[in-house]
Amino acid sequence: MCGIVGYVGEKQAAPIILDGLKRLEYRGYDSAGIAINDGSTTTLRKSMGRLVKLEEAVRHEMPAGSCGMGHTRWATHGKPSDLNAHPHSDCTGDITMVHNGIFENYSEVKAELQAEGHVMVSETDTEVLAHLIESNYTDSLADAVRESLKIVRGSYAIVVMSKREPGKLVAARKDSPLIAGLGDGENFLASDIPALLPYTRQMFVINDGEVVELDEKEIKFTRIDGARVDKKPMTVTWDLEAAEKGGYKHFMLKEIHEQPRAIKETLSGRIAPDGKYVNVQELALSDEYLRQVRRVQLLACGTASYACQVGRFYFERFAGLPANVEVGSEFRYSQPLIGPETLVIAVSQSGETADTLAAMREAKAHGCKVVAITNVVGSSVSREADIVMYTYAGPEIAVASTKAYLTQLEALCLLALDLGQRRGTVDREKVAAIAGGLRELSAKVDSTFKRNEEWIAGFAERNKGLEDAYFIGRGLDYATSLEGALKLKEISYVHAEAYAAGELKHGTLALVTEGTLVVALVTQPSLREKMLSNIQEVKARSAKVLALAVEGDAEIAKHVDDVIYVPRSAPELMPILTVVPLQLFAYYMAVVRGNDVDKPRNLAKSVTVE
C-alpha cells in the first residue's frame, strides 16, 4: 500500500518527487524517503512519520540531481522507523530501490545472502532484494533485476537505480500498481495517476511480469524473460482539480460533495434515452450463458463488501438469482462451491485490492466468469476480469471511501436490472420506475446536503465525547448500517457496530445503557412497524435514538430523540440516499475530535497486500 514516485529528465528530481509523494501519501504515512542521483553519487534522505518531516529535513539542503525516486510507506515488514524507511541500498551503496508489496520468501533469500557475506541493516523485505540485485549485477541493471525477480516470490512494484548507470531507472510490477508517465525530455513512474497529473497526461499501465527501463529519452518495456513488449500510452482525461481539495478542508468532504456529479457520470449512457430500460453495454453475456447461470457470487473487501450486501438484494430481487457475499480474504480459503454456473461480481475501487484479486483468480480457476466493478481504468482487476464495468467517481484520495461506494451501489443496481431484463425476471414497469429513480438521485443527494449538513455538524459537536454507537436496520437498511458503522469507527475512532434490528434481543441489548447512541434506519415501508418496535426496545433501556427516515414520515419523530430526513425514492434506492448523512456524521465527528480525517491511523487507501 506504499506510494512510489520516480523521475528522470532534465529538471531537478527532488521537488518533482516530493510533489508526487504528497499526492500519494494516502497510500501510507509511516515514513517517507527519497534517493537522488546526480550522475556520480546517490543522496538518500528519509524520515519516520508523515511526509512533512522529510520535507522539513530537506528544505534547506535539497538533494541535487535529475534522476531519483521517492517512497511513502505503510509498514508490513519492520516497524516504522528511520532505518526501515525506503529507499534501501545494497552493501556498496551502488544499488538503491523502493518497493510496494511483500516478498514472501525474503527470509530464506536473506539467509542465503548473509551466508555469502551480505550485511543488512533494516528489518525490511525490500532491502533483501537490493542485495540480491547486487549479487546478480554484472553489466546490466535491467538484467540483474530480471534475474532477481525470478528468485523472489510475492507481490511488488519496484523502482531501482544504480550509480553505474546514471540517468536510468528500472521498474517492475507484480500484483501491485505501477504506471509510467511519458514526458518531453523527461519520464516518470508512480503508483497512482494523481501523482503525475501536473506533469503529463500520457501514461502507460505497467502489467504484471513487465520490466520497464526509463531514461530521459525513452521508456522501454520487456518481460522478465527479456522479450520486448510494445505498448501505446493512454491519455488520462482527469482534471487536475479533481485530484486536489478544491477549497474544501479535507479530501473526504470534497469527495462527499462530489457524489451528485459521480452519480450522473456513472449513470451516463446506461439508461435508455426514454428512461424505460437499462442498457449496460459492457455486459457482453450471451443468452446461452445466461440460461446456465444459477447464482451470483459477490466478492469485495471493506466498504466495497458493504456495497455488495446491498447488491445481493438487487440480484435476488431484479435478476431472480440467489446471491452470496464474501470478503475476498476469506473466499479463497473457504473451498467455495462454485463453477461455470456461478456469475462472479468483483468490486474494488482501486482495482488493486490484493485479497479481491486473489479471490477473482480462485473463482476463475473454478471456471467462473468474472465481472469487475472498479473506478480505475487499467487496474489489475479490470485487466483480469472477463467483463469490466467502470464507475466514474474520479480520483478518490481520502482513505475513507465515499463517492466510490455510491457509484458501486449504482453499478450493482444497473447490472442487476440489466440481467433481470435479459432473463425476464423483472417487469418493464419496475425497470422504468427504478431507472427513473436513478436519474433523480443526483438532485436528491444534493438536497440532502442542503437540508442536513449544518444540523449534522452541530450534532457531532454536541456528541464529540461519544464512546459507543450502535447502528440498526432491517433489510436494505441493515446493509447501509454496516457501512455507517464502518465510517464512524475508521475516521472518528468511536467504537461503532451495526446489527440487524431483529437481533437486538439476542444479546446486543446487553450493551445498551442510559445515553447509548443508537442510529436507527427506517426507510423500508414493509419493515417500518418492526423497526418502530425495535426502537422502543432500545428506548426502554434509556438509549438516545437518532433516526434516519423518509421525508413525510412525521410520526417517527414521536418515537426518537432526533430525526434526519432524506428525500423519498424507491425503497431499493434508499441505501444511496441514507448513507450520505452517515458519511457526514462520521466526517464531522472526526473533525470535532481533532482527528486526521484523510489519513486515519493505521489505515491506507489501497490495500495491495494480503
C-alpha positions in Angstrom: 0.0 0.0 0.0 3.0 2.2 -0.2 3.4 5.1 -2.6 6.1 5.3 -5.2 7.3 8.1 -7.5 10.2 8.1 -9.9 11.7 10.8 -12.2 14.4 11.0 -14.8 14.9 14.0 -17.0 16.5 17.4 -17.3 15.0 19.1 -14.2 15.9 18.7 -10.6 14.3 15.5 -9.5 13.7 16.1 -5.8 11.0 18.8 -5.9 9.0 16.7 -8.5 9.3 13.6 -6.5 8.3 15.3 -3.2 5.3 16.8 -5.0 4.2 13.4 -6.3 4.6 11.9 -2.9 2.2 14.5 -1.5 -0.4 13.2 -3.9 0.2 9.6 -2.8 0.6 10.0 0.9 -2.9 8.5 1.3 -1.2 5.2 0.4 0.9 5.2 3.6 2.3 7.6 6.1 4.5 5.6 8.5 7.7 7.0 6.9 9.0 8.6 3.7 12.2 8.9 1.8 13.9 10.0 -1.4 17.0 9.0 -3.3 18.6 11.3 -5.9 21.5 10.6 -8.2 23.5 13.5 -9.7 25.4 11.4 -12.2 28.0 10.1 -9.8 26.7 9.9 -6.3 23.3 9.0 -4.7 21.9 11.0 -1.8 19.4 9.4 0.5 17.1 11.3 2.8 14.4 9.5 4.8 12.4 10.1 8.0 9.9 8.2 10.1 6.4 9.8 10.2 4.5 11.9 7.8 5.9 13.3 4.7 6.1 16.8 6.2 9.0 15.6 8.4 11.0 14.6 5.3 10.2 17.9 3.6 11.5 19.8 6.7 14.7 17.7 6.6 15.5 18.6 3.0 14.1 22.1 2.9 17.5 23.8 3.3 19.6 21.2 1.6 17.6 19.7 -1.3 19.5 16.8 -2.9 20.7 17.8 -6.3 20.3 15.6 -9.4 17.9 14.8 -12.2 17.3 11.2 -11.6 15.7 9.7 -8.5 12.8 8.0 -6.6 10.7 8.6 -3.6 8.5 6.4 -1.3 5.8 6.9 1.3 5.5 3.8 3.5 2.7 1.7 5.0 4.6 -0.7 7.2 4.4 -4.5 6.6 7.9 -6.0 7.4 9.7 -4.0 10.1 8.2 -1.4 12.4 8.0 2.3 11.3 11.5 3.8 11.8 14.1 5.9 10.0 16.1 2.7 9.4 13.2 0.8 7.9 12.1 3.7 5.7 12.6 3.4 2.0 14.7 3.8 -0.2 17.1 0.9 0.6 20.5 0.1 -0.7 22.9 -2.8 -1.1 26.2 -3.3 0.7 28.1 -1.0 -1.6 25.6 1.8 -1.9 25.6 1.3 -5.6 22.0 -0.1 -5.9 19.1 1.9 -4.5 15.5 0.9 -4.6 11.9 1.3 -3.4 9.2 -1.3 -3.1 5.4 -1.6 -2.6 4.3 -5.2 -1.8 5.6 -8.2 0.2 8.3 -10.7 -0.7 7.1 -13.9 0.8 10.3 -15.8 0.7 12.5 -12.9 1.8 13.7 -14.7 5.0 15.2 -17.7 3.1 16.8 -15.4 0.5 18.1 -13.2 3.2 19.8 -16.2 4.9 21.5 -17.2 1.7 22.7 -13.7 1.0 24.0 -13.3 4.6 25.9 -16.6 4.2 27.6 -15.1 1.2 28.7 -12.1 3.3 25.9 -9.5 2.7 25.2 -7.3 5.6 21.7 -5.9 6.1 20.8 -3.0 8.4 17.0 -2.9 8.3 14.2 -5.3 9.1 12.5 -5.0 5.7 12.0 -7.5 3.0 12.8 -4.8 0.4 16.5 -4.5 1.5 16.9 -8.2 0.7 16.0 -7.6 -2.9 18.5 -4.7 -3.2 21.3 -7.1 -2.1 20.0 -9.8 -4.4 20.2 -7.4 -7.3 23.7 -6.5 -6.2 24.6 -10.2 -6.3 23.2 -10.7 -9.9 24.6 -7.4 -11.3 27.4 -7.6 -13.9 26.9 -5.1 -16.7 23.2 -4.5 -17.0 20.9 -3.3 -14.2 17.8 -4.4 -16.1 19.2 -7.9 -16.5 20.1 -8.1 -12.8 16.5 -7.0 -11.9 15.1 -9.7 -14.2 17.3 -12.4 -12.7 16.5 -11.4 -9.2 12.7 -11.3 -9.7 12.9 -14.9 -10.9 14.0 -15.8 -7.4 11.7 -13.8 -5.1 8.0 -14.7 -4.5 5.3 -12.3 -3.7 3.9 -9.0 -4.8 5.8 -6.0 -5.8 6.1 -2.7 -7.6 9.7 -1.7 -7.5 12.0 1.1 -8.8 15.7 0.6 -8.9 18.7 2.7 -9.9 22.5 2.2 -9.9 25.4 4.7 -9.8 26.9 2.6 -12.6 24.1 3.5 -15.0 23.3 7.2 -14.2 20.2 8.8 -15.6 18.3 5.5 -15.7 15.6 3.8 -13.7 14.4 0.2 -13.9 11.0 -0.7 -12.6 8.8 -3.8 -12.5 5.5 -5.0 -11.1 3.5 -8.0 -10.0 0.2 -7.6 -8.1 1.0 -4.0 -7.0 0.1 -0.9 -9.1 2.6 1.0 -11.1 2.3 3.4 -14.0 4.8 5.1 -16.3 4.4 8.7 -17.5 5.7 9.9 -20.9 7.0 13.4 -20.9 9.1 15.7 -23.2 12.7 15.1 -22.3 11.6 13.5 -19.1 9.8 10.4 -17.9 8.0 9.3 -14.8 6.9 6.4 -12.6 4.2 6.4 -9.9 1.8 4.1 -8.0 -1.3 6.1 -9.0 -2.3 8.6 -11.7 -2.8 11.7 -9.4 1.0 11.9 -8.7 1.7 12.5 -12.4 -1.2 14.7 -13.5 0.7 18.0 -13.2 3.4 16.7 -15.5 1.9 14.5 -18.1 -1.4 13.0 -19.4 0.3 10.3 -21.4 0.6 7.2 -19.3 1.3 3.5 -19.6 -0.2 0.9 -17.3 2.6 -1.5 -16.4 1.3 -5.1 -16.4 2.3 -8.0 -14.2 5.6 -9.5 -15.2 6.8 -6.5 -17.1 10.2 -4.7 -16.6 10.5 -1.0 -17.5 13.6 0.9 -18.4 13.4 4.7 -18.4 15.8 7.4 -19.2 15.1 11.0 -20.3 14.5 10.0 -23.9 12.5 6.8 -23.9 10.5 4.2 -22.0 11.3 0.5 -22.9 9.1 -2.4 -21.8 10.2 -6.0 -21.6 9.0 -9.2 -19.9 11.1 -10.8 -17.1 12.4 -13.2 -19.8 13.7 -10.2 -21.8 11.1 -10.3 -24.6 10.3 -6.9 -25.9 6.7 -5.5 -25.2 5.2 -2.9 -27.5 2.8 -0.5 -25.7 0.9 2.6 -26.5 0.2 5.3 -23.9 -3.3 6.1 -22.8 -4.4 9.7 -22.4 -5.7 10.5 -18.9 -8.6 13.0 -19.0 -8.9 13.6 -15.3 -9.0 17.3 -14.4 -6.1 18.1 -12.2 -8.6 19.9 -10.0 -10.2 16.5 -9.4 -7.2 15.3 -7.6 -6.9 18.5 -5.4 -9.0 19.6 -2.4 -10.8 22.3 -4.4 -11.3 24.7 -1.4 -12.6 22.0 1.0 -10.9 21.5 4.3 -10.4 17.8 3.6 -10.4 15.5 0.6 -13.2 13.4 2.3 -15.6 16.3 2.5 -14.8 17.3 -1.1 -15.5 13.7 -2.2 -18.7 13.6 -0.3 -19.9 16.7 -2.1 -18.7 15.3 -5.5 -21.3 12.5 -5.2 -24.1 14.2 -7.2 -21.6 14.5 -10.1 -20.3 11.0 -9.7 -23.8 9.6 -9.7 -24.6 11.4 -13.0 -21.4 10.3 -14.7 -21.7 6.6 -13.7 -25.3 6.6 -14.9 -24.5 8.3 -18.2 -25.3 6.2 -21.3 -26.5 3.2 -19.2 -30.2 4.1 -19.2 -32.1 4.4 -22.5 -33.0 8.0 -23.6 -36.7 7.3 -22.9 -35.7 6.1 -19.4 -37.7 2.9 -19.8 -34.9 0.3 -19.8 -31.3 -0.2 -18.7 -28.5 -0.7 -21.2 -25.2 -1.8 -19.7 -23.3 -2.2 -22.9 -20.3 -3.7 -21.1 -22.3 -6.7 -20.0 -21.5 -8.9 -23.0 -23.0 -12.1 -21.8 -24.6 -14.5 -24.3 -28.1 -15.7 -24.0 -26.7 -19.2 -23.8 -24.5 -18.3 -20.9 -27.4 -16.5 -19.1 -29.5 -19.7 -19.4 -26.9 -21.7 -17.5 -26.3 -19.1 -14.7 -27.8 -20.3 -11.4 -26.3 -18.0 -8.8 -24.2 -14.8 -8.2 -21.2 -14.6 -6.0 -20.1 -11.1 -4.9 -16.5 -10.5 -3.8 -15.0 -7.4 -2.2 -13.3 -6.1 0.8 -14.1 -3.2 3.3 -16.6 -0.6 2.1 -17.0 -2.4 -1.3 -18.2 -5.5 0.6 -21.0 -3.5 2.2 -21.9 -2.2 -1.3 -22.1 -5.9 -2.2 -24.5 -6.5 0.7 -26.9 -4.1 -1.0 -26.1 -5.6 -4.4 -27.2 -9.0 -3.1 -30.7 -7.7 -2.7 -30.6 -6.3 -6.2 -29.6 -9.5 -7.9 -32.2 -11.5 -5.9 -35.0 -9.0 -6.5 -34.3 -8.0 -10.1 -32.4 -10.8 -11.6 -34.1 -13.6 -9.7 -30.7 -15.2 -8.8 -29.6 -16.3 -5.4 -26.7 -14.2 -4.4 -23.9 -14.6 -1.8 -21.4 -12.0 -0.5 -17.9 -13.0 0.8 -14.9 -10.9 1.7 -12.0 -11.6 -0.6 -9.7 -12.6 2.3 -12.0 -15.4 3.3 -13.3 -16.6 0.0 -10.1 -18.2 -1.4 -9.7 -20.4 1.7 -13.3 -21.4 2.0 -13.4 -24.2 -0.6 -16.2 -22.4 -2.4 -18.9 -24.5 -4.1 -18.8 -22.6 -7.4 -18.5 -23.4 -11.0 -19.4 -22.3 -14.6 -23.0 -21.8 -13.4 -21.8 -19.1 -11.0 -21.5 -15.5 -12.1 -18.9 -13.7 -10.0 -19.0 -10.0 -9.4 -15.8 -8.5 -8.0 -15.9 -4.9 -6.7 -12.9 -2.8 -5.9 -12.5 1.0 -6.0 -8.8 0.9 -6.8 -8.8 -2.3 -8.8 -5.7 -3.3 -6.9 -7.0 -4.8 -3.7 -4.9 -7.9 -3.2 -7.5 -10.1 -1.5 -10.1 -9.3 -4.1 -7.7 -10.1 -6.9 -6.8 -13.4 -5.2 -10.5 -14.3 -4.8 -11.1 -13.5 -8.5 -8.3 -15.8 -9.5 -9.7 -18.5 -7.3 -13.1 -18.0 -9.0 -11.6 -18.2 -12.5 -9.8 -21.4 -11.5 -13.2 -22.9 -10.8 -14.4 -21.9 -14.3 -16.5 -18.9 -13.3 -17.0 -15.8 -15.5 -15.9 -12.7 -13.6 -17.5 -9.2 -14.0 -15.5 -6.4 -12.3 -16.8 -3.1 -11.0 -13.9 -0.7 -10.5 -13.1 3.0 -10.6 -9.6 2.8 -12.1 -9.0 2.2 -15.8 -6.2 -0.2 -16.5 -6.1 -1.6 -12.9 -5.3 -5.2 -12.2 -8.9 -6.1 -11.5 -10.0 -4.6 -14.8 -7.4 -6.5 -16.7 -8.0 -9.8 -15.2 -11.8 -9.8 -15.3 -13.8 -11.1 -18.2 -16.0 -8.1 -18.3 -15.4 -4.6 -16.7 -17.9 -2.0 -15.7 -16.3 1.2 -14.7 -17.7 3.6 -12.1 -16.9 7.2 -12.9 -16.3 8.6 -9.4 -13.0 10.2 -10.4 -9.9 10.1 -8.1 -10.7 9.2 -4.5 -7.9 10.4 -2.3 -9.3 10.2 1.3 -8.7 6.8 2.9 -12.4 6.5 3.9 -14.3 5.7 0.7 -17.5 7.8 0.0 -18.2 8.6 -3.7 -16.8 5.3 -4.8 -19.3 3.5 -2.5 -22.3 5.3 -4.0 -21.2 4.6 -7.6 -20.7 1.0 -6.7 -24.3 0.8 -5.5 -25.4 2.4 -8.8 -23.4 0.0 -10.8 -24.7 -3.1 -8.9 -28.2 -1.9 -9.4 -27.7 -1.3 -13.1 -26.1 -4.7 -13.6 -28.9 -6.5 -11.7 -31.6 -4.7 -13.7 -29.9 -5.5 -17.0 -29.6 -9.1 -16.1 -33.2 -9.1 -14.9 -34.4 -7.6 -18.2 -32.5 -10.3 -20.2 -33.6 -13.1 -18.0 -37.2 -11.9 -17.9 -37.3 -11.8 -14.1 -38.3 -8.1 -13.8 -41.2 -6.4 -15.5 -40.9 -3.3 -17.7 -42.8 -1.1 -15.3 -40.4 -1.9 -12.4 -37.3 -1.3 -14.6 -38.7 2.1 -15.7 -39.5 3.0 -12.1 -36.1 2.2 -10.8 -34.4 3.8 -13.8 -36.4 6.9 -13.3 -35.4 6.9 -9.6 -31.7 6.5 -10.5 -31.9 9.6 -12.8 -33.3 11.6 -9.8 -30.7 10.6 -7.3 -28.1 13.3 -8.1 -30.5 16.1 -7.3 -31.8 14.3 -4.2 -28.3 13.7 -2.8 -27.6 17.4 -3.3 -30.8 18.3 -1.4 -29.7 16.0 1.4 -26.6 18.2 1.9 -28.6 21.4 2.0 -31.1 20.1 4.4 -28.9 18.2 6.8 -25.3 19.1 6.8 -25.3 22.0 9.2 -27.5 20.1 11.7 -25.3 17.0 11.5 -22.2 19.2 12.2 -23.9 20.6 15.3 -25.0 17.1 16.4 -21.4 15.9 16.1 -20.2 18.9 18.2 -22.8 18.1 20.9 -21.8 14.5 21.0 -18.0 14.7 20.5 -17.4 12.7 23.7 -19.2 9.7 22.3 -17.7 6.4 23.1 -20.1 3.8 21.7 -22.7 3.9 18.9 -24.9 1.2 17.5 -26.5 1.2 14.1 -29.6 -0.8 13.5 -31.8 -1.5 10.5 -33.7 -4.2 8.6 -33.2 -5.4 5.1 -31.5 -2.8 2.9 -31.3 -0.5 5.9 -29.2 -3.1 7.7 -26.8 -3.3 4.8 -26.4 0.5 5.0 -26.0 0.4 8.7 -22.9 -1.7 8.2 -21.3 1.0 6.1 -22.4 3.7 8.5 -20.7 2.0 11.5 -17.5 1.4 9.5 -17.3 5.1 8.5 -17.7 6.2 12.1 -15.1 4.0 13.5 -12.5 4.3 10.8 -12.1 8.1 11.0 -13.6 9.2 14.3 -12.3 6.2 16.3 -15.6 5.8 18.1 -16.5 2.2 18.8 -19.4 1.5 16.4 -21.2 -1.6 15.5 -24.1 -2.4 13.2 -26.8 -5.0 13.9 -29.8 -6.4 12.2 -32.5 -4.8 14.4 -34.3 -8.1 14.8 -31.2 -9.5 16.5 -31.2 -6.9 19.3 -32.8 -9.3 21.8 -30.3 -12.0 21.0 -27.5 -10.4 23.1 -27.0 -6.9 21.7 -29.4 -5.2 24.2 -26.9 -6.0 26.9 -24.7 -3.3 25.5 -27.4 -0.6 25.6 -27.4 1.6 28.7 -28.6 5.1 29.6 -27.4 7.6 27.0 -26.1 5.0 24.5 -26.4 6.4 20.9 -28.5 4.2 18.6 -28.7 5.2 15.0 -31.9 3.6 13.6 -32.5 3.5 9.8 -36.2 3.4 9.0 -36.7 3.8 5.2 -38.2 0.4 4.1 -42.0 0.7 4.2 -42.6 -3.1 4.6 -40.3 -3.2 7.7 -41.3 0.1 9.3 -43.6 -1.3 12.0 -41.0 -3.9 13.0 -38.4 -1.1 13.2 -40.6 1.0 15.5 -40.8 -2.0 17.8 -37.0 -2.3 17.8 -36.7 1.5 18.6 -39.0 1.0 21.6 -36.8 -1.8 22.8 -33.7 0.4 23.0 -35.7 3.4 24.3 -36.9 1.2 27.1 -33.2 0.9 28.1 -32.8 4.7 28.0 -30.9 4.8 24.7 -30.6 8.1 22.8 -32.1 7.4 19.3 -31.2 9.2 16.1 -33.4 8.0 13.3 -32.9 8.3 9.5 -36.3 8.4 7.9 -38.0 9.3 4.6 -39.4 12.8 4.1 -43.1 13.0 5.1 -42.7 10.4 8.0 -43.7 12.9 10.7 -44.8 10.0 13.0 -41.2 8.8 13.5 -40.3 11.9 15.4 -42.7 10.8 18.3 -40.6 7.7 18.9 -37.0 9.0 18.8 -34.8 11.9 20.1 -33.7 13.3 16.7 -34.5 12.6 13.1 -32.6 13.1 9.9 -34.9 13.1 6.9 -33.8 12.1 3.4 -35.8 12.6 0.1 -38.3 9.9 -0.8 -37.3 7.4 -3.5 -38.0 3.8 -4.4 -37.2 1.6 -1.4 -34.5 -0.2 -3.4 -32.7 3.1 -3.9 -32.8 4.4 -0.4 -29.3 3.0 0.5 -27.8 5.5 -1.9 -29.5 8.4 -0.1 -29.3 7.2 3.6 -25.6 6.6 3.5 -24.9 10.3 2.8 -25.9 11.6 6.3 -23.9 8.8 7.8 -20.9 9.8 5.9 -21.3 13.4 7.1 -21.8 12.3 10.7 -18.6 10.3 10.6 -16.7 13.2 9.0 -17.9 15.9 11.4 -17.3 13.6 14.4 -13.7 13.1 13.2 -13.3 16.9 12.8 -14.6 17.8 16.3 -12.4 15.1 17.8 -9.3 16.6 16.1 -8.5 13.5 14.0 -6.7 13.5 10.7 -9.7 12.8 8.5 -8.0 12.0 5.3 -5.3 9.8 6.9 -6.8 7.8 9.7 -4.4 6.0 12.0 -3.2 2.5 10.9 -5.1 2.6 7.6 -4.2 3.1 4.0 -6.2 3.8 0.8 -5.3 0.8 -1.4 -4.7 -2.5 0.3 -2.3 -4.2 -2.1 -1.0 -6.8 0.4 -2.9 -9.8 1.8 
